[in-house]
Amino acid sequence: MKNLSSSEAKYIQMTETPMPKLVTSMALPAMASTLITTVYNMADTFFVSQIGTSASAAVGVVFAVMSLIQALGGGFGMGAGSIISRKLGEKKDDEASLYASCAFFGALSFGAAILIIGLVFLEPLMRLLGATDTMLPYAKDYARYIFIAAPIMCSSFVLNNVMRSQGKAVMAMVGMSLGGVLNMALDPLLIFTFDMGISGAAIATALSQLISYIVMWIMFTSRESIVRISPSRLSRKAGDYLAILKIGFPTMCRQGLASVASALLNVQASVYGDAAVAAVTISNRVYLFVRNVVLGIGQGFQPVAGYNFGAGKLKRVKEAFRFSVAVATVICLVFGGLIWFNAESVISWFRADDAEVIAIGTTALRFVAAVIPFMAFSTFVNQLYQCLGFAKQATVLASSRQGIFYVPFIFILPALLGLTGVQLAQPMSDLCTFFLCIPFQIWFFRKVINKAET
């Protein structure tokens, strides 16, 4: 009865609370966790940058590996989360637990495969991802521990998404934030005090992920969670796993292509030396800080949209979208302006003693700042399609930024403009993605929401 009461209370909260209050209450904890995650990623880059330019560039090389891990874990997590929020909206708690269990153990298995493949082919993979001879030792030392942590990292994404999908945003925030704070504390301790160099940064990241995993797993064993995860709840039907992968596929595309894009960027930038790779790596970290703020709002928006769509309250889905886009766009305008006017200072904070890194990074960061205001709309159109189960359209949108547009740009623009083309590739793909999302948004509101309402 207690679980039933908790489920009913959550249903009422998600389908009747005024939308600004509901989205804000869901988004703030998600934003806090993504911000802390981003800050510790930036801190990681900052401390590693103090070792040297080649070490800083190596972090950018290994970022492609971390994007791949996030692609698989996030794909399982987002796929299950979308289904779970709608199942809870339909008051089908047992089915929600089934999908959560399938996603968790699926992500754990894929993470184990990444661990084995990564360690066996460590050096060839680093070469493939753009590591030069001077970067290679740093990249191998950093990547080794990231591969070891892959199973934990993959399954942690599922735990976090499942927690948010049932409206437990604060609990998800606590799990992620605790690991992030620990990472920031361990970085200088392991890198400098214990003289472990770049390996210390990777170990700090792995340990922080482990702590987050343990904390969130404890939450799932408590009575606070409506959804349960256990081997006994695993489905024997292939269709259930395919349903998760179908909806999670846009996330896998988005993050998987981010891994490919990062590798291509490193390869193209390495033509101009380690300083160019370090500069675009730092620029991307700053950009990801803003992007993760927007994604944090989106993580509050998605379960709200899923719950209300499942409950048949379509006007609330439209209201949630409009409110989220408006708030996030204002935030992006503020960040875009701050980054534009302080670009040189931001890059100098990471590599104050390397004039070449500062010059290249400042230009790259200003190009990024110019397109940041368009980010919120395109992000939420993609998330809207995904969280409501429109997998084909969501996959096209998810593939556009880092694939459909980016891949041609990263080859064509450098050939035409040299280093400037490398710096422009990502901003141009972001701008094109924005324009692509406009007809998708119009179609969805006219053909799905408005038609269903009438």
Secondary structure, DSSP 8 states (H G I E B T S, - for coil): -HHHHHHHHHHHHHHHS-HHHHHHHHHHHHHHHHHHHHHHHHHHHHHHHTT-HHHHHHHHHHHHHHHHHHHHHHHHHHHHHHHHHHHHHTT-HHHHHHHHHHHHHHHHHHHHHHHHHHHHTHHHHHHHTT--TTTHHHHHHHHHHHHHTHHHHHHHHHHHHHHHHTT-HHHHHHHHHHHHHHHHHHHHIIIIIS--HHHHHHHHHHHHHHHHHHHHHHHHHSTT-SS---GGG----HHHHHHHHHHHHHHHHHHHHHHHHHHHHHHHHHTT-HHHHHHHHHHHHHHHHHHHHHHHHHHHHHHHHHHHHHTT-HHHHHHHHHHHHHHHHHHHHHHHHHHHHTHHHHHHHH-TT-HHHHHHHHHHHHHHHHHGGGHHHHHHHHHHHHHTT-HHHHHHHHHIIIIITHHHHHHHHHHHHTHHHHHHHHHHHHHHHHHHHHHHHHHHIIIIIIHHH-
